[in-house]
Amino acid sequence: MGEKIDLSSYVPSEDEEFMNVKQRAYFRAKLVAWRNDILREARETLDNLAEENANHADIADRASSETDRAIELRARDRQRKLISKIDAALQRIDEGTYGYCEETGEPISLKRLDARPIATLSIEAQERHERREKVYRDE
């Protein structure tokens, strides 16, 4: 963490060493920015809910507001789970295991990590996992 790495125009490439210092810094910055966005949105939503509750005097408005609150709580639960996956990914960066498939130990493609930085399985392992889940669901 000593030296500052310029990531302004950096894009990870298959031509460089997998999970080198720059790639780790790139994915750390991406994960931290994503986490901050989620937390900011959650704060804004809470502020809006508090404001709406203060303005609902009649029962119909309040009932509608309760439905909104239930939807909001489900969304917050999803956000909480997502933040915990982001935190786990950041921990894997610290441990040096980030970017490697949990099942095969092989590198996860940079394109997949760029699209889903919390991925823990390669595309192939993910597809095998989903096929197994489908078989269990269909029985």
Summary of the structure (lengths in Angstrom):
residues: 139
radius of gyration: 20.2
end to end distance: 49.8
largest distance: 63.1
contacts: 326
relative contact order: 0.11
helix: 68%
strand: 1%
